[in-house]
Every structure is written in C-alpha cells, then in structure tokens.
Amino acid sequence: MSCHKLQLSLKLQGNYPNPFNPSTNLVFDLPESGKVGIEIYDALANRVFDIEEIYQTGRNEFIWSGITTSGKQVPSGVYIYRITSGEKVLSGKMVLLK
C-alpha cells in the first residue's frame, strides 16, 4: 500500500459577475491560511489596485468595486487581476461596463 501526499495549492475560481458594474467578486481557494496579494491591472498593464491581506483556509472572496488603490473610479474596460499566495500566482480577465 503506497501513501501519496495530497498536493494542495491556491485555486482560482474566477470572478462574478463578469462583465460587471459596479462590483465583482474574485473567488479563490487557499490550502492554508496566509498572506494573499491581489493586484489589478488595466489593459495597458498599469497597476491600478493592490492589496495584501491575511486570508483563511478554504474558499475566500474579495470584492472589487472598480476603484484604484487611492480611491478613484476606473473607466470601463478590460482588467487583469493577479492573486498571489506564496510562490503561486494566478490571474484572470474581467470587464467593467458602465
């Protein structure tokens, strides 16, 4: 009988709704509690939002309301989000329609 170590890793569930207005939920699963970085970039690869917080094991959601880190509203367009936990980085695309 062989033993296999279960490999748990960060899993991105996506965002909903997409397209969105005025906000969208970024959903991800964590194998263990820890620091998670969330960055959002516009179509020109300019970082418009970033945050780093501690999240718990299991399913987590972050709500983005289409604002920059400094609190300004972003225009309609395509945005890329990156979620980082440890050395794992996952990304997805979302569309803000006004």
N, C-alpha and C positions, 0 to 999 in steps of 0.2 A: 504494500500500500504506500503510495507516494503522497507527500504533502506538498501542496502548492500554496505559496504565499499570495494572498489576494492583493492585486495591484490597484490601489485606489488613487484617483487623480482628480484634478479640477475638471469639471464638465460644464460646458456652456449649453444652456437650454434655449438661448436666443432672447429676443425681446418681443414684447407685445404691448399694445398693438403696433403694427408696422405696415404701412406708414402710420405716423402718429401726429396728434395735435390735441391737447397741449403737452402731454407727457407720455413716457413709455417706461415699461418695467424691464430691466435687464435681469435675467434669471440665470443663476449658476449654482452648481452643487460643489460643496467642499468636502474632501475626505476627512479633514480635521480642522479645528478652529485655528484661525491665524490671520495675519495681516493680508489684506487684499487691496491691490491698486486698481483703480478704474480711471481710464483716460478716454477722452472723446476728441476726435479729430474731424475737421471739415474736409471737403473734397480736395482742398489744396494742401492737405497734410499739416495744417496748422492746428496745434493742440488748443482746443477751446475750453476744455474742462478736465480737471484731475482731482482725485481724492484718494486717500489711503486710510482704511479703517480696519478694525478687527471684526471678523465675521465668525459665526459659529458653524460647527459641523452640520452638514446636510444642505437642504435647499435654502437659498438666500435670494433676495430681490433688492435691487437698487432702482429707485425711481428717478429718472432724469426728466426735468421739466423744460429742456431746451434753453438752459441758461449757461453762461460762461462761469468759470471759477469766480470771477469778480462780480457776478450777478446780472450781467447784461443779457438780454434776449438775443438768441441767434436767429438768422434768417432761415427761410425754407431751404431745404437742400438735402443732400446725401451726407451722412456722417458715419464714421467708423468708430466703433468702441473696442477698447482693449481691456481685458481683465487679466491681472497678473497675480499669481499666488506662488510664492517660492520661485522656482525657475520656469514654471509653466505659464505660458502666455497664450490666450485665446482671443479671437476677435470676431466681429460681426458687422454687418452693414445695416443701417436704418435710415429712414426717410422722414423728415419733418415737413409736413404740408400745412400751410396756413391758408 
